[in-house]
Amino acid sequence: MPKIEFRGQTYNDELEMPYEIRQAYIREKESRLETDKASARPLSEVVDMSPEVKAIYERALDKVEAKLPASQQTVNLPKTEDIYRQSAPDDMKHLPSDESIYQPSQPLIDPGKSAIEPESAFGVSRFISSIVWAFLLVAIVFIMMQFLR
């Protein structure tokens, strides 16, 4: 992460700054962003573009849509079914498209019931292993007592 240099001091990040200095830094950063936004010009004014490229750029920015007469504006894009009907051979236009015959499948797992069941806090296997460990501990202590006598 780049270091921040503000008012002659270098900081690793904003949280390292004292509160008053951090607030001043944030205010200055926001005012700098506002002036940058105000001075920003569209790319078409900065770069010399051919009319075709400029039209593509403006269309990408949705500026052309507002300039077109209502008859040329795209209100709705065609649906997949319509595209299929236009591109299908004449003898196949009556058949349904793949998308129109899709149906959602039933879920494999009941979403209302959890597939993972919680483990009991003190199950039988845990109880048995606790008894085995306790027995081993008692046996070790007994053996050590025999050797220490």
Kinemage of the C-alpha trace (Angstrom):
@kinemage 1
@onewidth
@group {chain A} dominant
@subgroup {mainchain}
@vectorlist {calphas} color= white
{ca met a 1} P 0.000 0.000 0.000
{ca pro a 2} L 1.432 3.405 -0.902
{ca lys a 3} L 2.432 5.714 1.903
{ca ile a 4} L 0.527 8.965 2.463
{ca glu a 5} L 2.498 12.187 2.749
{ca phe a 6} L 0.459 15.012 4.263
{ca arg a 7} L 1.689 18.288 5.766
{ca gly a 8} L 5.289 17.155 5.868
{ca gln a 9} L 4.584 13.859 7.657
{ca thr a 10} L 4.547 10.349 6.139
{ca tyr a 11} L 1.878 7.860 7.206
{ca asn a 12} L 1.307 4.217 6.241
{ca asp a 13} L -2.461 4.703 6.072
{ca glu a 14} L -5.238 7.070 7.156
{ca leu a 15} L -5.825 5.245 10.443
{ca glu a 16} L -2.272 5.989 11.538
{ca met a 17} L -2.943 9.739 11.381
{ca pro a 18} L -4.117 11.637 14.457
{ca tyr a 19} L -7.836 12.409 14.362
{ca glu a 20} L -7.579 16.143 13.503
{ca ile a 21} L -5.019 15.559 10.766
{ca arg a 22} L -7.078 12.669 9.341
{ca gln a 23} L -10.181 14.896 9.150
{ca ala a 24} L -8.180 17.632 7.381
{ca tyr a 25} L -6.719 15.049 4.985
{ca ile a 26} L -10.184 13.660 4.145
{ca arg a 27} L -11.590 17.182 3.547
{ca glu a 28} L -8.686 18.060 1.280
{ca lys a 29} L -8.983 14.776 -0.617
{ca glu a 30} L -12.739 15.308 -1.179
{ca ser a 31} L -12.252 18.901 -2.364
{ca arg a 32} L -9.537 17.704 -4.752
{ca leu a 33} L -11.920 15.080 -6.172
{ca glu a 34} L -14.650 17.706 -6.676
{ca thr a 35} L -12.306 20.023 -8.576
{ca asp a 36} L -11.113 17.083 -10.690
{ca lys a 37} L -14.726 16.229 -11.579
{ca ala a 38} L -15.511 19.839 -12.477
{ca ser a 39} L -12.476 20.126 -14.745
{ca ala a 40} L -13.045 16.748 -16.427
{ca arg a 41} L -13.993 16.996 -20.073
{ca pro a 42} L -15.501 14.291 -22.240
{ca leu a 43} L -13.048 12.185 -24.190
{ca ser a 44} L -14.527 13.353 -27.486
{ca glu a 45} L -13.364 16.924 -26.677
{ca val a 46} L -9.854 15.852 -25.679
{ca val a 47} L -9.130 13.344 -28.458
{ca asp a 48} L -9.558 14.059 -32.156
{ca met a 49} L -12.014 11.366 -33.327
{ca ser a 50} L -13.410 10.538 -36.698
{ca pro a 51} L -17.199 10.983 -36.949
{ca glu a 52} L -17.731 7.197 -36.924
{ca val a 53} L -15.676 6.667 -33.763
{ca lys a 54} L -17.335 9.665 -32.111
{ca ala a 55} L -20.776 8.221 -32.904
{ca ile a 56} L -19.765 4.881 -31.374
{ca tyr a 57} L -18.389 6.657 -28.309
{ca glu a 58} L -21.533 8.746 -27.831
{ca arg a 59} L -23.714 5.690 -28.317
{ca ala a 60} L -21.721 3.968 -25.602
{ca leu a 61} L -22.436 6.912 -23.322
{ca asp a 62} L -26.150 6.799 -24.220
{ca lys a 63} L -26.020 10.328 -25.598
{ca val a 64} L -27.226 9.392 -29.056
{ca glu a 65} L -30.447 7.846 -27.753
{ca ala a 66} L -31.788 11.188 -26.580
{ca lys a 67} L -30.937 12.900 -29.897
{ca leu a 68} L -32.739 10.354 -32.104
{ca pro a 69} L -36.379 10.862 -33.091
{ca ala a 70} L -38.866 8.650 -31.240
{ca ser a 71} L -39.362 6.412 -34.274
{ca gln a 72} L -35.680 5.392 -34.308
{ca gln a 73} L -35.185 4.884 -30.577
{ca thr a 74} L -34.881 1.317 -29.387
{ca val a 75} L -37.709 0.806 -26.929
{ca asn a 76} L -37.389 -2.927 -26.313
{ca leu a 77} L -34.812 -5.377 -27.485
{ca pro a 78} L -36.155 -8.486 -29.210
{ca lys a 79} L -36.638 -11.605 -27.138
{ca thr a 80} L -34.744 -14.798 -27.834
{ca glu a 81} L -37.907 -16.363 -29.222
{ca asp a 82} L -38.249 -13.533 -31.791
{ca ile a 83} L -34.626 -13.851 -32.862
{ca tyr a 84} L -35.114 -17.606 -33.233
{ca arg a 85} L -38.215 -17.108 -35.385
{ca gln a 86} L -36.359 -14.686 -37.663
{ca ser a 87} L -33.296 -16.872 -38.102
{ca ala a 88} L -34.949 -20.305 -38.324
{ca pro a 89} L -35.562 -21.926 -41.712
{ca asp a 90} L -39.144 -21.619 -42.984
{ca asp a 91} L -39.974 -25.266 -42.301
{ca met a 92} L -38.784 -24.958 -38.654
{ca lys a 93} L -40.328 -21.624 -37.584
{ca his a 94} L -43.299 -23.405 -36.013
{ca leu a 95} L -41.050 -25.360 -33.599
{ca pro a 96} L -40.439 -23.915 -30.136
{ca ser a 97} L -37.021 -22.492 -29.365
{ca asp a 98} L -34.832 -24.174 -26.780
{ca glu a 99} L -35.426 -21.345 -24.324
{ca ser a 100} L -39.208 -21.606 -24.490
{ca ile a 101} L -39.212 -25.273 -23.440
{ca tyr a 102} L -36.944 -24.830 -20.415
{ca gln a 103} L -38.671 -25.470 -17.118
{ca pro a 104} L -37.121 -25.072 -13.708
{ca ser a 105} L -36.214 -28.384 -12.131
{ca gln a 106} L -37.205 -29.417 -8.644
{ca pro a 107} L -34.536 -28.763 -6.022
{ca leu a 108} L -32.464 -31.808 -5.080
{ca ile a 109} L -32.472 -30.902 -1.408
{ca asp a 110} L -35.468 -29.629 0.526
{ca pro a 111} L -34.513 -25.988 1.212
{ca gly a 112} L -36.672 -25.931 4.361
{ca lys a 113} L -34.735 -28.741 6.014
{ca ser a 114} L -31.036 -28.469 6.690
{ca ala a 115} L -28.873 -31.213 5.176
{ca ile a 116} L -26.343 -30.835 7.982
{ca glu a 117} L -27.567 -31.919 11.372
{ca pro a 118} L -25.906 -30.450 14.439
{ca glu a 119} L -23.695 -32.763 16.425
{ca ser a 120} L -24.861 -33.372 19.975
{ca ala a 121} L -22.659 -31.693 22.570
{ca phe a 122} L -21.837 -34.889 24.426
{ca gly a 123} L -22.499 -37.803 22.052
{ca val a 124} L -21.860 -41.469 22.774
{ca ser a 125} L -18.610 -41.557 20.797
{ca arg a 126} L -17.253 -38.542 22.654
{ca phe a 127} L -18.303 -40.093 25.969
{ca ile a 128} L -16.502 -43.369 25.184
{ca ser a 129} L -13.349 -41.607 24.026
{ca ser a 130} L -13.365 -39.524 27.233
{ca ile a 131} L -13.550 -42.689 29.341
{ca val a 132} L -10.688 -44.281 27.372
{ca trp a 133} L -8.499 -41.180 27.825
{ca ala a 134} L -9.302 -41.022 31.541
{ca phe a 135} L -8.419 -44.712 31.911
{ca leu a 136} L -5.107 -44.172 30.079
{ca leu a 137} L -4.296 -41.206 32.293
{ca val a 138} L -5.022 -43.202 35.466
{ca ala a 139} L -2.883 -46.093 34.139
{ca ile a 140} L 0.043 -43.752 33.413
{ca val a 141} L -0.186 -42.196 36.881
{ca phe a 142} L -0.364 -45.685 38.477
{ca ile a 143} L 2.729 -46.881 36.569
{ca met a 144} L 4.669 -43.759 37.503
{ca met a 145} L 3.732 -44.243 41.172
{ca gln a 146} L 5.095 -47.803 41.031
{ca phe a 147} L 8.455 -46.607 39.649
{ca leu a 148} L 8.797 -43.669 42.076
{ca arg a 149} L 8.515 -45.860 45.239
